[in-house]
Amino acid sequence: MSKRVLSQRNSKEKAKQQTTLPLRMNILFLLIFILFALLIFRLGYIQIVQGDYYVGEVKSTEEIQVNTSVPRGRIYDRYGRVLIDNQPENAITYTRMPKIKNNEILTIAEQLAKLIDMPIDRVTYRDKQDFWVLKNNKAAMKKVKTEEMDEFRLTKENMSEKEVDKEYNRRILKRITEEELAQLSPQDLEVLAIYREMTSGYLLSPQIIKSENVTDKEFALVSERLSELSGVNTTTDWKRVRHVPLSILGRTTTPSKGIPKSKLDYYLARDYSRNDRVGESFFEAQYEDILQGEKSVMKNITDRSGTVVETLMTDEGEPGKDLVTTLDIELQQEAERIVEDALLKMKSSGDGSLLDRAFYIMMNPNTGEILSMVGKKVEYDEAGKMYLADYSYGTFTTAYEMGSTVKGATVLTGYREGAISIGTKQIDEPIVLGRGLVKKSIFNHGSRIWMDDLMALEQSSNVYMFKTALSMGGLTYYPNMATASLLKDDTLQRLRNGYAQLGLGVPTGIDLPGETTGVINKPDSPGKVLDITIGQFDTYTPLQLAQYVSTIANNGYRVQPRFLKQIRKPSEDGVTLGPLISEIEPEILNQIDNTQAEINRVKEGFRRVYYGARGSARYNFSDTPYTAAGKTGTAEVVYFGPQENRYHTNTINLVHVGFAPFDKPEVAYAVVIPWASTNLNPSTYYNNTIARQVLDKYFELQNKHQAEGLTDSLVDQKIIRQTDAEILKEDQEKSSIIE
């Protein structure tokens, strides 16, 4: 009986096992299927979705951008004259390979030092300390005992081993004596200079060891021994040469300087090398991305141990693109000569003790193209000898009171605000405000003269502008009126808003870094509301002044001033400029809220300044062979310049703006001579002299260019090399020494 029961039980167990076995197999197959599906899905995701990413990761280890020193883009003036060029020069480079040790690099440096003369001027004190440790490792280690560092660890329980090592090295360096460093021979220092360059670059990226003044003999000696000097190579580098000393064109760093520390992270993130030339200032810096070019891309072939056995070029790279500027360098040089001559004559007078600078700008009012930008500054060398330095960047980085030149803006603002209209007459008379404050026009010390808006501009009436501002505030002048009432409304801000439409007190948009917008002063007395109308309160840059008069000249469009005219591919034959990539189009920033009749009225007032019977610039412009228009300015200011001991001295700024030809303006211009004289009534107004002489030169050059068939509109523009121009090296400055 028991056997039968046992047999039945066994039969049931077998039947149960037979039933569960297929279920387990199915579950197992299902799990396998799911795992394979996940694997396939993951592989597909990696290949399809993230394929580009992982290809890039592989390339980042196999393919690197290297500094093959592609030529930087050239810079030309508007007629194809070379302003900044490249000059090939011999160079010696070193590429640091993986797994190479510092002592092996030192051996190569010692071999290289026997073949070349290496300057040691960049070797620092810290470099000497590190080098001494490398050459005297055992002696260096004895300077810090193990027990000393064990004790240090106990006092710094949470300090990592990396931080302990850093402290260990710091103590070693601190205990190296001056006598020990003095044991480094001149030959050691030369080896050090080479070694520091070899170790300052990245793995597998060529680092320039020497590219300045590499002689043909040095180049040949190194080239003959390349098989013995692992990682060393000879190649061609390019150095920047400037044919004009114009500071606004900017400059580049040299390989010995490399990327400025302040911008190191920025450029390294864009695949630059530490010793790459980069634009350091102004035009070169503004258009760095276009001028720099694209480096070659090399692919490293490695063996199983990771050692590079072959390097293949996968992309040859390309030189930087050439840039054509808006400058007419011939006009620029003539304008510089004229400004220098006037500045020196004024400086030599007994009233020019505060004078140290002068500016001139000429631009096309319709396109914003800068034709000439001049800034000259008086400096003194170590021997006390005076010289003139280029200060062209001061035209947009410094600001001054501009005097009566802004009266055109005041009249236009008065029209727009309804304070005056075309033909409005007001009495020019000395006005007396509360507390005996008297304000008057220079030409009228006691009379009552009826004048309209045209006469006010022609004779430069201060009082007409004062009364226009009063009318904007809803006030009518009466003797001894309280000045406090001048600030009861927003007249000052409305005036500034009107000036801003024309470009005064706001960014011009110039395509150069570092622009300032001047100083918007806070009034310390109500009378300042009147002073701003005659340009003797807020300060403006010379470039803002040029944009302002351009806006009037082109019938009310504020156009962005700019230096870049064209972007071109590198020249293929060295004779003709490369193919045109793009022509920069004018950019209109805003249009002023005035009617054409109102703008024409101010332009006519400016014309009368030159040709009217009482025009303030009639003496200089009445006999022009062309018709022009402009406005003079003399701002009485208190000196706050470089001579701190002369602060608060009364002086004047001489200013001038204009445009020509009158009917169809081609150019607009501004002259600014800050702190021109301590004589508030000078006998000679050099601002007007400069304006006339440069304008004459412009038309003279236009006729000359036309006769020579020289134009800036040709597609196949010829390269003009200035054979008589002095070549300036990358790190060289040029100044005009005054004997």
NORCORFEN-V911266 format. One record per run of one state. SS is the DSSP state (H for helix, E for strand, C for the rest). FROM is the first residue (numbers start at 1). TO is the last residue. If there is no record, write none. Layout:
# NORCORFEN-V911266
[[SS FROM TO] [SS FROM TO]]
This chain:
# NORCORFEN-V911266
[[C 1 1] [H 2 49] [C 50 50] [H 51 62] [E 63 66] [C 67 74] [E 75 76] [C 77 80] [E 81 94] [C 95 95] [E 96 96] [C 97 101] [H 102 113] [C 114 124] [H 125 135] [C 136 136] [H 137 141] [C 142 145] [H 146 155] [C 156 160] [H 161 174] [C 175 177] [H 178 182] [C 183 185] [H 186 198] [C 199 202] [E 203 203] [C 204 206] [E 207 210] [C 211 215] [H 216 224] [C 225 231] [E 232 242] [C 243 246] [H 247 249] [C 250 251] [E 252 252] [C 253 260] [H 261 268] [C 269 278] [E 279 279] [C 280 281] [H 282 286] [C 287 287] [H 288 291] [C 292 293] [E 294 294] [C 295 295] [E 296 302] [C 303 307] [E 308 315] [C 316 317] [E 318 318] [C 319 321] [E 322 325] [C 326 328] [H 329 348] [C 349 356] [E 357 363] [C 364 368] [E 369 380] [C 381 385] [E 386 390] [C 391 393] [H 394 397] [C 398 399] [E 400 400] [C 401 402] [H 403 417] [C 418 425] [E 426 428] [C 429 430] [E 431 433] [H 434 436] [E 437 439] [C 440 448] [E 449 451] [C 452 452] [H 453 459] [C 460 461] [H 462 472] [C 473 480] [E 481 481] [C 482 482] [H 483 487] [C 488 490] [H 491 502] [C 503 527] [H 528 534] [C 535 539] [E 540 540] [C 541 541] [H 542 553] [C 554 556] [E 557 559] [C 560 561] [E 562 562] [C 563 563] [E 564 568] [C 569 575] [E 576 576] [C 577 579] [E 580 583] [C 584 587] [E 588 591] [C 592 595] [H 596 611] [C 612 617] [H 618 621] [C 622 627] [E 628 638] [C 639 643] [H 644 646] [C 647 649] [E 650 660] [C 661 666] [E 667 677] [C 678 685] [H 686 708] [C 709 717] [E 718 718] [C 719 719] [E 720 720] [C 721 727] [E 728 728] [C 729 735] [E 736 737] [C 738 739]]
